[in-house]
Amino acid sequence: MWNLLTTLICQLAHPLLKVSGNGSIVFIASIAGMKALPRLSSYGATKSTVIQISKNLACEWAQDNIQAYTGAPVYTQY
């Protein structure tokens, strides 16, 4: 749920970005949101949702000159 909660909270930034005249929001997804991987069903589903929300917000907010991007790393290391 954490993956989705932060994505939905970003909508609170819309009024501020709109007033500024431009802006960008960057979402962090995962390759698991685009490709089926073993033992990552729930994680992949939430990351797929993050990717789709980013696409939708990019479309909806384009008229306000606000862009939405998604990064989807394959591997990360602590």
C-alpha angles and dihedrals in degrees: 000000000000090000090058100037095063091046092055093044089059087074087074087068093059097089092050093047091046092054091049090059095235142022148148136232120201121202124196113220129156141239083252087072091061104033131043110246129181117263093006102094099125094036092048092049093054093046090049087054090051090053092050094046089052091052092048094048091048088055096043097043098042090093088061092049092249119138129204123203134182127208116200112189120193098208134008130187126207 
